[in-house]
Every structure is written in structure tokens, then in C-alpha cells.
Amino acid sequence: MRKLVVLITVFLLGCITAAPKDNQPYAKLNKLSEISGVYSNIGESESLILGDARNVPELSYRIWGDDMDVPHDSIEKIIVSVVSDNEINVRAIAGEKVVRTSQFELGKDFEVLNDRVRIHKSMSWLGGGAGSLYAGPVYTTVDLGIDTSGDGKNITNEFSVGIFSLIPIAIGVKEEVRYRKIGVE
């Protein structure tokens, strides 16, 4: 029985990956100011497993998440301005109107890695309630940067180890999205 559980666990270890066609790696960030620019709010990605078009999260969603005050569907572009070595200003534009502005501070709202800016990392709990088939922690990171072609790049990683219908499983999801740079700031 123990061997069967181990075999099922190995079988259920999964990884789901999505990336845009002609995916490019992050470019090294020499200075934070290199991320300044105007980016399309609509991303590009497709499933590497299924080969289908994806409903890709908007760049505004990656930045502000589930904030109900942000009209993600109507935002056309995101303007990123580096105010100083420690501060980034981000504006969301719908039509020609600014619909959201935020200041982000180094060490408080983001951290700089070698080739990207990490804007979110968290651990949450999924499931476990009445009728839930899955229970386990979910670890999430959201990184933004510039790819080697100069476009915006986002990698979101989620990893969970938990119990699905009394069977231990582990799953990882890695989504890479390109946000076209459409102007300079």
C-alpha cells in the first residue's frame, strides 16, 4: 500500500507552464531606471502543454491584484516612471485618463533581484473547508522586468504541496507573460 501511495504521489507531481511565442529571458537590470516606459496592459502568453490561446492577466492585475477600485478591463496602458533609486511611480491609463496612480518603495513594496523586480511574494492556504477536495499551502511570487527584446516581462510562480482526496500531491504553475513596450517615459 505504501508503494502505491508513493507511486500515485510521483504521478500526481505536476508542473503547468505557459509562455509567449518567441519567449525571451529577462535582461539584466543594471539600473532600476531601465524599467521605465509605457507598456500595453494586455499580455501575451500561451500554454506550452495545450498550445491554446490563454486568458492572460492584465499588467494592471499583476501590479494591483484584486483591488476593486482598478478597472482592469478598461486600462489600455501602464506608464512606469522611476522616481529615484528607491521609488517607482506607476500610472494606469484608460482612454487618455489616468485611472490609478501608485508609488512603490524599495524594501517595502518591491525588491530588486539581478534581472527583475519582485513585487509580490506570499503564502496562503487553499481549501480545507467543508466539501473541499484539496487542502494545502500555496506559495506565490510575482516578478516583473524587461526581456532581452526590450518588452515588459512577468513571471508568476505558484507552488503547492497538499492533500487531494486523501492523496498527497505537489503542483507548480509557472506563467510567463510579455507586455509590449509601446513608448518611452
ZINORHU-V939368 format. One record per run of one state. SS is the DSSP state (H for helix, E for strand, - for the rest). FROM is the first residue (numbers start at 1). TO is the last residue. If there is no record, write none. Layout:
# ZINORHU-V939368
ss=SS from=FROM to=TO
ss=SS from=FROM to=TO
This chain:
# ZINORHU-V939368
ss=- from=1 to=1
ss=H from=2 to=12
ss=- from=13 to=13
ss=E from=14 to=19
ss=- from=20 to=25
ss=E from=26 to=26
ss=- from=27 to=31
ss=H from=32 to=35
ss=- from=36 to=36
ss=E from=37 to=40
ss=- from=41 to=43
ss=E from=44 to=44
ss=- from=45 to=45
ss=E from=46 to=47
ss=- from=48 to=52
ss=E from=53 to=53
ss=- from=54 to=58
ss=H from=59 to=64
ss=- from=65 to=71
ss=H from=72 to=74
ss=- from=75 to=76
ss=E from=77 to=84
ss=- from=85 to=86
ss=E from=87 to=94
ss=- from=95 to=96
ss=E from=97 to=106
ss=- from=107 to=109
ss=E from=110 to=112
ss=- from=113 to=116
ss=E from=117 to=127
ss=- from=128 to=133
ss=E from=134 to=147
ss=- from=148 to=151
ss=E from=152 to=164
ss=- from=165 to=166
ss=E from=167 to=179
ss=- from=180 to=180
ss=E from=181 to=183
ss=- from=184 to=185
